[in-house]
Amino acid sequence: MAEIRIEDLVKIFPNGTVAVDGVSLDIADGEFFVLLGPSGCGKTTTLRCVAGLEHQTEGDISIGERLVNDLPPADRDIAFVFQFYALYPHMKAYDNIAFPLRAAGVPKDEVDARVRAVAQTLKIEYALGRRPKRLSSGEQQRVALGRAMVRRPHVYLLDEP
């Protein structure tokens, strides 16, 4: 895990909508931090800026000791679990969880060990052989969370999990 520092974050969309206006946060390494507010207040946009999916209009974002303002999402070492789980419908739960490890070239035996450990933590071992349409929404949510956890990133971002 890593500290996140957000300083004077501003995000203005091209149509002039101010989505985030001067947000500053210091989130300690290992801290569980929640953004709470009404719909449209900028929670998701703030998370998307931290992840690099949106570029901030002003302000700085640091992860650990590294300023990430201009880093692409892949170079930020963040796992983002979206409100809509974005599971691959043609893959079983096991393969959905294993996907980021396989994409990174992790050896097969390590992939298996990590997928099974995460599934045990999330209590979904029984569901590893099922496709998303055969899972309840809670099980789908845990598979999406498992896909994030199995990577062991520096930062986890959860958007309305």
Salt bridges, closest charged atoms under 4 A:
ASP26 OD1 - ARG5 NE 2.51
GLU54 OE1 - LYS11 NZ 3.70
GLU54 OE2 - ARG48 NE 3.41
ASP70 OD1 - HIS55 NE2 3.32
ASP77 OD1 - ARG151 NH2 3.45
ASP77 OD2 - HIS154 ND1 2.40
ASP95 OD1 - ARG102 NH1 2.80
GLU110 OE2 - ARG114 NH1 2.80
ASP112 OD1 - ARG116 NE 2.95
GLU139 OE2 - ARG130 NH1 3.84
